[in-house]
Amino acid sequence: MTADPRDLSTLANLQYWLAIDPNTQNPNDADQLQRLLTAVSVGMQKWLTRYIPTNTYTMIVDGKGQHRMATTNYPLQSVSSVMVNGFTIPAAQTPPTHGWVISNNAIALRGYEFSRGYSNVEISYTAGYDTTPPDLEQACLELCGLKWREKGRIGEVSKNIGGEVITYLIKDFPPSVLTVMSQYRRVTPL
């Protein structure tokens, strides 16, 4: 099984985190780990309501008469085109001229506006991280490790062993992972 572009880490990093020697690991386990890594990465990004790895996007949205518009994905790396009502807005040159500029993960217009209309603004851009932020990657590895260890006790809430009761954490995300993910979650309404 091959890596997925949505993965927040690598199979090698996951094997290292789990202390699994890839040279002695069953190839089926490697495939299962890769599938788990992709599933956890996708699940985390759905919760974040954004895509973390660098990707290209085209967003078509309603103009509201403003001079600034946030992109749905960030961090914003580059913009290839900005159109309002079918008219292409040029990139602003320096010294300040009319056109668009990137400003704090948003596109700001000089001498133009995102005029009011329905689906009248089209922006094509590239956004995301070239490498997953280390804290988010570690959260992904920890969640993968938890899910990997749980596969032998799926559905068990607790177990009685020799008179002692062991209780398992039953949550989508453990608190430590949720704390990190909360820092990357898109919360602004679009």
Legacy VTK file of the C-alpha trace (Angstrom):
# vtk DataFile Version 3.0
C-alpha trace
ASCII
DATASET POLYDATA
POINTS 190 float
0.000 0.000 0.000
1.365 3.418 -0.895
1.361 6.681 1.024
-1.556 9.043 0.524
-0.993 12.783 -0.080
-3.367 13.489 2.832
-1.118 11.635 5.322
0.087 13.776 8.222
3.164 11.595 8.752
5.001 8.704 7.126
4.838 4.962 7.604
8.518 5.007 8.646
7.803 7.583 11.377
4.820 5.554 12.600
6.880 2.353 12.716
9.591 4.212 14.634
7.016 5.614 17.109
5.578 2.125 17.667
9.087 0.593 17.954
8.393 -1.740 15.018
11.369 -2.878 12.969
10.306 -2.594 9.315
12.860 -5.274 8.368
11.162 -7.912 10.533
7.572 -6.662 10.310
4.956 -8.743 8.560
4.204 -7.009 5.192
0.466 -7.269 5.941
1.025 -5.300 9.154
2.854 -2.610 7.170
-0.149 -2.346 4.828
-2.504 -2.149 7.810
-0.368 0.557 9.423
-0.359 2.574 6.200
-4.138 2.256 5.914
-4.492 3.296 9.571
-2.188 6.297 9.055
-4.288 7.489 6.120
-7.595 6.904 7.947
-6.422 8.770 11.058
-4.970 11.617 8.954
-8.211 12.017 7.003
-10.303 11.841 10.178
-8.195 14.486 11.885
-8.443 16.814 8.893
-12.219 16.390 8.731
-12.398 17.437 12.382
-10.089 20.366 11.618
-12.398 21.340 8.707
-9.316 21.991 6.612
-6.634 20.214 4.647
-3.102 20.448 6.092
-0.711 19.412 3.230
-0.034 21.917 0.430
-2.667 21.769 -2.289
-4.206 23.975 -4.960
-7.756 25.259 -4.595
-10.350 27.233 -6.491
-12.992 28.826 -4.322
-16.145 30.368 -5.726
-17.935 32.532 -3.182
-20.371 35.411 -2.828
-18.901 38.898 -2.872
-20.043 41.082 0.016
-18.699 44.480 -1.022
-15.507 44.149 1.031
-11.862 44.767 0.118
-10.482 41.723 1.918
-11.414 38.041 1.789
-10.005 35.123 3.776
-9.296 31.918 1.903
-10.934 28.714 3.063
-7.557 26.992 3.402
-4.345 28.327 4.899
-1.523 29.127 5.342
-1.800 30.911 2.014
1.307 30.356 -0.113
0.440 31.865 -3.491
-2.446 33.114 -5.596
-2.734 32.310 -9.293
-5.885 34.296 -10.125
-8.573 36.520 -8.652
-11.764 37.163 -10.625
-14.743 39.306 -9.657
-17.842 39.284 -11.890
-15.776 37.592 -14.623
-13.120 40.346 -14.568
-9.545 39.281 -13.747
-7.960 41.428 -11.038
-4.194 41.783 -11.585
-1.609 41.261 -8.874
-0.556 44.582 -7.323
2.999 45.634 -8.065
5.331 47.657 -5.839
5.208 50.539 -5.165
1.539 50.128 -4.209
-0.632 49.872 -7.284
-4.178 48.664 -7.846
-4.662 44.893 -7.707
-4.620 42.044 -5.200
-2.056 41.306 -2.491
-1.712 38.500 0.052
-2.257 39.801 3.559
-2.342 37.508 6.630
-3.856 34.458 4.879
-6.356 36.653 3.083
-6.504 38.451 -0.225
-6.747 42.222 -0.041
-7.736 44.374 -2.993
-6.354 47.832 -3.754
-8.551 49.932 -6.006
-11.087 47.105 -6.387
-13.635 45.363 -4.182
-15.257 41.968 -3.932
-18.547 43.466 -5.150
-21.836 42.085 -3.903
-23.164 39.122 -5.831
-23.878 35.421 -5.770
-20.919 33.178 -6.615
-19.308 36.137 -8.367
-15.827 35.781 -6.843
-13.394 33.100 -8.006
-9.977 32.742 -6.415
-7.388 30.116 -7.376
-4.589 29.661 -4.880
-2.131 27.317 -3.190
-2.293 26.813 0.570
-1.172 24.422 3.269
2.018 23.245 4.910
4.932 21.795 2.944
5.625 19.625 5.974
3.155 18.798 8.722
3.756 20.945 11.819
5.679 18.760 14.319
3.074 18.945 17.089
0.277 17.950 14.703
2.363 15.100 13.266
3.073 13.822 16.779
-0.643 13.976 17.624
-1.327 11.887 14.510
1.329 9.338 15.501
-0.066 9.103 19.039
-3.609 8.591 17.760
-2.405 5.952 15.283
-0.523 4.208 18.103
-3.621 4.227 20.287
-5.792 2.819 17.497
-3.153 0.189 16.651
-3.010 -1.013 20.257
-6.832 -1.018 20.499
-7.354 -3.354 17.544
-7.197 -6.394 19.833
-9.947 -5.067 22.091
-12.353 -3.241 19.802
-15.570 -2.442 21.640
-14.230 -3.287 25.119
-14.846 -0.632 27.743
-13.184 -2.487 30.619
-11.651 -5.826 31.539
-11.354 -7.709 34.835
-7.933 -9.297 35.298
-7.176 -11.062 38.565
-9.706 -9.007 40.504
-8.481 -5.693 39.076
-10.630 -3.750 36.641
-8.852 -2.077 33.742
-10.883 0.686 32.099
-10.104 1.828 28.535
-10.399 5.338 27.149
-13.315 5.379 24.700
-13.159 8.676 22.820
-12.627 9.778 19.255
-9.550 11.730 20.325
-7.647 11.571 23.614
-7.346 14.941 25.395
-3.661 15.414 24.482
-4.401 14.968 20.768
-7.483 17.197 20.966
-5.456 19.986 22.578
-3.036 20.046 19.648
-5.750 19.695 17.016
-7.721 22.594 18.506
-4.845 24.929 17.592
-5.237 24.090 13.885
-9.027 23.914 13.589
-10.703 26.327 11.209
-13.288 28.147 13.275
-14.094 31.248 11.245
-17.363 31.088 9.345
-17.013 31.343 5.588
LINES 1 191
190 0 1 2 3 4 5 6 7 8 9 10 11 12 13 14 15 16 17 18 19 20 21 22 23 24 25 26 27 28 29 30 31 32 33 34 35 36 37 38 39 40 41 42 43 44 45 46 47 48 49 50 51 52 53 54 55 56 57 58 59 60 61 62 63 64 65 66 67 68 69 70 71 72 73 74 75 76 77 78 79 80 81 82 83 84 85 86 87 88 89 90 91 92 93 94 95 96 97 98 99 100 101 102 103 104 105 106 107 108 109 110 111 112 113 114 115 116 117 118 119 120 121 122 123 124 125 126 127 128 129 130 131 132 133 134 135 136 137 138 139 140 141 142 143 144 145 146 147 148 149 150 151 152 153 154 155 156 157 158 159 160 161 162 163 164 165 166 167 168 169 170 171 172 173 174 175 176 177 178 179 180 181 182 183 184 185 186 187 188 189
